[in-house]
Amino acid sequence: MADEDDDLPQEDGPDPEPRLFTLTEAERTRKELEPFLIEAMDCRKKLSRLDHDLNAVAARIMMMGGVLVPYEKLAKLRREHTQLAENMKSALNRILEAGCLVKDLEVGLLDFPAIIDNEEVYLCWKLGEDRIRFYHRQDEGFAGRKPLDPRDPGPGDVVQ
């Protein structure tokens, strides 16, 4: 006879420690994850437009007292919405599973946990930047970004 407890979810213990990245690891991971970030951002924009369309259809139905419901159009919009939401979730999960944090999906902002001078910080990268050039303390946000190398001349450099 099988043990009834085998069917219950098992506690794995405490959550694992977050991944800490070196700059080289973060840069490699950034390059791998950039397409997933772009996909999630694109899905988010399309979902926003679909939400607007669905709300417009709902408002028309309500104004008409529910008499004329465009079932086919509504079903198509809902299928598209569901697919986009699944695609976005999948892309975001891929980023999170790598150990990165998505800080702003509108502008494409990723943080990579790291240690600098014995302090836990985030290596900070924004879509469009050619490489990871900045970091900030974990209690700071984008506005608190500091250059990794104060002598960094800016965009155009290549990571060595």
Residue pairs with C-beta under 8 A, 6 or more apart in sequence:
18 99
18 113
19 98
19 99
19 113
20 113
20 114
20 115
20 120
21 29
21 99
21 112
21 113
21 114
21 123
22 114
23 114
23 123
23 132
23 148
23 159
24 159
26 112
26 114
26 123
26 125
26 132
27 131
27 132
27 159
29 98
29 99
29 100
29 112
30 110
30 112
30 125
30 131
30 132
32 98
33 94
33 95
33 98
33 100
33 110
34 127
36 91
36 92
36 94
36 95
37 91
37 95
37 102
37 108
37 110
37 127
38 108
38 127
39 87
39 88
39 91
40 88
40 91
40 92
40 95
40 102
40 105
41 105
41 106
41 108
41 127
43 84
43 85
43 87
43 88
43 91
44 88
44 105
44 106
46 84
47 81
47 84
47 85
47 88
50 77
50 80
50 81
50 84
51 81
53 77
54 74
54 77
54 78
54 81
57 70
57 73
57 74
57 77
61 68
61 69
92 102
92 105
95 102
95 110
96 102
99 112
99 113
100 110
100 111
100 112
101 110
101 111
101 112
101 113
101 122
102 109
102 110
103 109
103 110
103 111
103 124
103 141
103 142
104 142
107 126
107 127
108 126
108 127
108 128
109 124
109 125
109 126
109 127
109 142
110 124
110 125
110 126
111 122
111 123
111 124
111 125
112 122
112 123
112 124
112 125
112 132
113 120
113 121
113 122
113 123
113 138
114 120
114 121
114 122
114 123
114 135
115 121
116 135
119 137
120 138
121 135
121 136
121 137
121 138
122 135
122 136
122 137
122 138
123 132
123 134
123 135
123 148
124 132
124 134
124 135
124 136
124 142
124 145
125 131
125 132
125 133
125 134
126 142
129 155
130 155
130 156
130 157
131 157
131 158
131 159
132 148
132 159
133 147
133 148
133 149
133 152
134 145
134 146
134 147
134 148
135 145
135 146
135 148
136 142
136 144
136 145
136 146
137 144
